[in-house]
Every structure is written in structure tokens, then in C-alpha cells.
Amino acid sequence: MKIQVDTNRCQGTAMCLAVAPELFDILPNGIAEVLVDDIGPDLAATAEDAALACPAAAITVIGDQG
């Protein structure tokens, strides 16, 4: 499972960082960065929560969640 951030949509609100600091960081330019290449089942729900928390809908979770 992977996470993608649409850098054209990201508004730098850092909601993803607030929800999932183990998965995201904010770059100096204010855009979210994914810290983990492959998300395991233990972080699947956290990744989904971060995507839902993004007010710009800039985060997509891709892959098998089960």
C-alpha cells in the first residue's frame, strides 16, 4: 500500500502531519511529503485517516488494504 500527495493540490495545512506524523512531514516550501514508501497493515487505518483529514483532498492511498 502506498500514499501519494498531489503537490498541486496540497495547501500545506499540515493536517496529515497532525494525524499521522509517522507517515508525513512538511517540506520547507509548505508541501506535504510522504516519509514511508510502503505502508503496512498496521498503518493502513492511519493513512486513510490522514487522507480524509486533508482539506484539499491532496492525499491518495493506493493498494490492497486487506
N, C-alpha and C positions, 0 to 999 in steps of 0.2 A: 504494500500500500504506500502511496506517495502523496505528498502535498505540493500543490503549485500555488504560487502567488502571481496574480496578474498585476504586474508592476504599473501598467497603465491605469488600472482602477484603484490601486492602493492609495489611500488618503493619509496614511501614517497615524491613524488614531491609536494604534498600539493595543487594540482590544485583543488581538491574537496573543500578544505578549502577556497581557494580564491573565488570560485564560490558560495559556499553555507556554510558560517560559522555557520549558524543556524542548519545545519544538520551534520557537521563533525568536528572532532578535530584530531590532530596528536598526537599519544602516544609518550612517551619518546624513544621508540625503532624505531620511524620513520614511523610506520604503521598507516594508517587512521582508525579512529573509528567512528561509526555511533552514533550520540547523541540522535536520536529520534526513538522510536520503531515503531510508526505508523505515516505515512506521510498522511496528509490530502490533499484535492484537492487544497488548497491554496499554497502548496509547491511542488505539483507534477511536474510542469514545471522546478522548480529549481533543483529537484532531477534528472530529466532527463538531464538537462544541466551539472550537476556535473558528471554524468556517461559518457557523451560524451566528457567532458574535460579531463578525466583521460587518460593519455598517455599509461598506462599499461592495460587498459580495465579491471580494477580490481573491478569496481562498477557495480552492477546489481540492477535495480529497478524492483520489483516484485509486481504484484497485479493490481487491477482494477484502471484505471486512469480516469474513467468517471463516 
